[in-house]
Amino acid sequence: MGKTYLYNSLLEFFSNQPQKYILVHVGPAWESALGGLSIPFVVKHMIRTIRPGEHVPGNLNEKYFKLRELLIWARSIGRKVVLIVDEAQALRIGGLRDLKKVWEISHEKDDHLFSILMFMKPETRISSILSSPEIGYRTIHAPMNQLSHSELIQIAEEGFKIKFERGKTGEKAKELLIRGCRYRTPLAIRNALLGIAFAYPEVLSDSTIRENHVRNFLSDGYLRIMDRLKISIKQIREGIKQRYQKDLDKVTIENAIKGDGDVSPEIEAIVKNELIGRIRSKTNKYNETIFTETHDDF
């Protein structure tokens, strides 16, 4: 499963159950702060999230006891505190050790009072300490593998609420859809479905993807949609530079759109997200459609 998809799905899962969970979210926008993550930073953020408006003491020891008080209170009312850290590979080893100290806040028989979920890219500078007794023995590692054909179709059907025709034509549509996704990730499925829905608006009325939809979309692709909407490579390049602070050349952008060449999954996702955003703004066809990302049943 794709890291971003799983991350967003978990955020949605916890956020939709405020009576059970208190979600403390440290996301990609915090990456510069994550590099110097410290006990005061973590504690202050957790205190303000658990009880908004709560006064945060200036002294570190007082912060610690205030957080412990709030964590015990959260448990007493049946709510679990979950700290989610995205792009955790940006942590320094010292920051990870600080995070462990906060996690070790205890009460009576509970050796810790909240849970931590970290999302990170593999083989980072903190990989060694995650494998050591100091921290590694306290963590559960869940590497993400490439999704299978059936898992991708399940995401399309249950995650994005689309249907396929019955019989051989439906199976062929599924096969073509997966073949058209260069990377086996939920994001690749999402981008393909959004493109098909734009090219064939009837999909929005019955939520059904047909063989001819997929076959024609794969042959025409996003470049035809760009031509129809007068979206240029130059506009996409400028948008990426502004939103992602990346200056991509024309060939890289074209290869990412077509799924050709040696383009990384990260760059392909950035280019297609920028393109999909411009398609949305030009058409306003996707505001309340089957492809708004609600995964309640997934």
N, C-alpha and C positions, 0 to 999 in steps of 0.2 A: 504494500500500500504506500502511496505517496506521503511523505512526511508532512507537507503542508496541509493536505486533505485531512489526514488523521488529526493533526494539531487543531485545525479549525473545527472538526467534528467534536473533539473533546471539549474545546471551549464552549461550543454550543450545548453539549450535553450537560456540563456543570452549570452553565449560566441559566439554563432552563429549569433548574431544580434548586432555586435559592433557599427553599425550606430545608434542604438536605446539605447543601454545600456552600462554602464561602470560597470563591475563586480569587486567588491572588495571581495576577497575570503580569509576567515580565516578558515582553515581546521583542521582536526584531528592532523596533525603534529605540530600544534601550541598549543596543549593542555596545555603544561607546562607553556607557556606564558599566556594562557587564565586565569589561576588561578590568576595571578596578573595583569590582564588587566587594563590599565590605559589610561587616556586621551592622553598623549603623544604617547603611542604605537598605538592607534587607528588612531589618526590624522596623524602621520608620514606615516603609511601604506596606508591610503587613499590618501594622497597627492601624494605619489610616484606611486600609481596605476592610479589615474586620469590623471596625467601628468608625465610619466616616465622621469627621469632626472631632474625634478624640484628641485631646492634648498629647503631644509627643514630648516626653521629657528630653532635656538636653544632655543629661549625663548618660553614658553608655549603660552602666549598671541599672539605672532606673528604666531605661528603654527595655532592657532585657526582662525585668520583672513586670513591666506594663504588658509586654507581649505575652508573657506566661499567664498573666491574669486573664487576658482576653482569650487566649487559647483554651484555658480551663472553662471560661464562661461559654465559649462556643460549644464545647463538648457537653456542658451541662444542659444546653437547650437542643441537643441532638443534631448539631451541625458540624460537618467535617471541613476543616480548612485544607485546601489544596493549592500548593504553589506550583505554577507551570512556568518553566523557563524555556523560551524559544531561542534558537541559535546559541545554545549553551557552549558550543565550541569556542566562543569568544571569552569564556572564563579563563582567568589565570589560575594556576594551581593554588595560590594563596586565597583567591576568592572562593574556590571550591571548598577549601578547608574551613573558611569562615561560614559558608553555607551549611556545612556539616555541624558546626557548633550550634547554630540556630536550631537545626533539626533535632539536636539532642536535648532540647528543653523537655523536661519530664514532669510527671505528677503522679504520686502514689504508685500504682502498678503499671502505669503507662510510661514506657521508656522514650516515647516521642509523642507529640501532640498534633502533628500535621504531616501531610504527605507531600513529596516533591516529584513532579514529572519533568524530566529534562529532554528536550529535543535537540539533537546535534548531528552534524555531519560526522562520518566515520574518520578514524585515523587523525585525530586532532592532537594538540599539544597536551591535553589533559587525559589522553588515552591511557598513559602509563599508570597514573594514580587511580584511574577507574578500575584497573586490573589488580591493584595492590590491596593487601589486607586492611589498610587504613580506611578506605572508602569503598573499594570494590566489593567487599564481603557484605556490605550493607545495601547494595543496589541490585536491581534486576535489569539485565540488559536484554533488549528486544530489537535485534537488527531487522531491518525491513528488506524483504526480498522482492524480486519482480513479481507482479501479480500474474496469475494464470488467466487463461481465456475465460473460464467460467466466473472468476472473481471480477474481472472487468465488466462482463455482461451483468453480473449481479449489481455492481455499482451503477451501471446505466439504468437498470430497471428499478432498483429499490432506492438508490441514492438520488437519481435525477427523475424518477417517476415516468420513464418512457416505456413504450411497449413495442414489440415486434410482431409481424404477422405470424400466423401459425404455419407449420409445415416447412417444406424445403425452402420457400422464398424467405421466410423469417430467419432460418438458419444461415442462409447465404448472406442476408443483410448483416447478421451478427459477425460472420466471418470477415466480410469486407470492412466493417467498422473497426474491428481489432487490427486488421492488416493496415488500415490507414493511420493507425496511431503509432508513430515512430517509437515512442516510449510507453511502456505499459504502466501508466500511472493514472489516477483519477483525474488529474488536470488535463491530460491528453484526451481522455474521454469527454470531459466537459467542453473543451475547446472544439472538438469535432461536432458535438451535438449542437453547440451554439451556431456553428457555421452552417450546419444542415438546416437548422430552424430558420435561419435568415434566408437561405436560398429557397427553401420550400415552406412558406408560412402556414400551409395547411397542417403541418406537423403540430403547430400550436393548438389547433382545434381538437384533434383527437389523440394527441400524445403518441402517435404511432410512427416509427421509423420504418420505411419500406426499402426494399432492395434498390430500386431505381434512385431513391434519394441519396443513398450512400454512394452508389456507383458514379452518379453524375457529379456529386460533390467532390469526390476524390479526383475525378478527371479535370474538373474546372478549378476547384480549389479556391483558396482565399483571394488569389490574384484577380479572379473575375469579379468577386464581390468588391474588391478595392476599386476596380475600374468602374463598376456601376455606381459606386458611392463617391467617386473622385477622391479617394484616400491615397495619398502618395507615400512612397518610401521616405521621402524627405520629411513629411509630417510625422511619420512613425519614429524616425530617427530623432527628431527634435523632442518629441514626447518622452522617449526613453531617456534622453539626456537630462531632461528636466525632472522626471519623476524618479529615475533610478541612478542618476549620476554616472551613466555609462555611455560612452561615445562609440557606437557600433557603425561599421562601414556598410555600404549599400549591399555588397555581396553577402555579408553575414546575415543581414535582415532578410534578404530574399531567400536564402537557403533555409533560414529558420521558418519562414512562412510556408515554404514548399516541403519542408521536412527532408531537404537534401543536404549533402555536404557534411563536414565535420563540425557540427554545432552542438554545444553542450546542452543538456536538459534545462539548466538554469537560464541560458540565453534564449533558448526556444520558448520557454515559458514567459519570459519577460516580453519578448517580441509579440507573442500571440495575445498576451494579456493587454498590451497596448493597442493592438489591432482590434480586439474584441471590444475594448472600451470605446474606441472611435466608432465602431459599427453601432454600438448601443446609442451613443450620442447622436448619430446620424438618423437612426430609425426609430428609437424609443419603442422597439417591439418587445423588449425583454423585461419590462418593469414588473409585470405580474404574470409570469409564464411558468411553465413546468420546469424551467431551468434556473429559477431563483433557488439559491442553495439552501434548501431545507431538507434535512436528512433525519426526520423524526423516527422513521421506521428502519433506518439503516444502522 
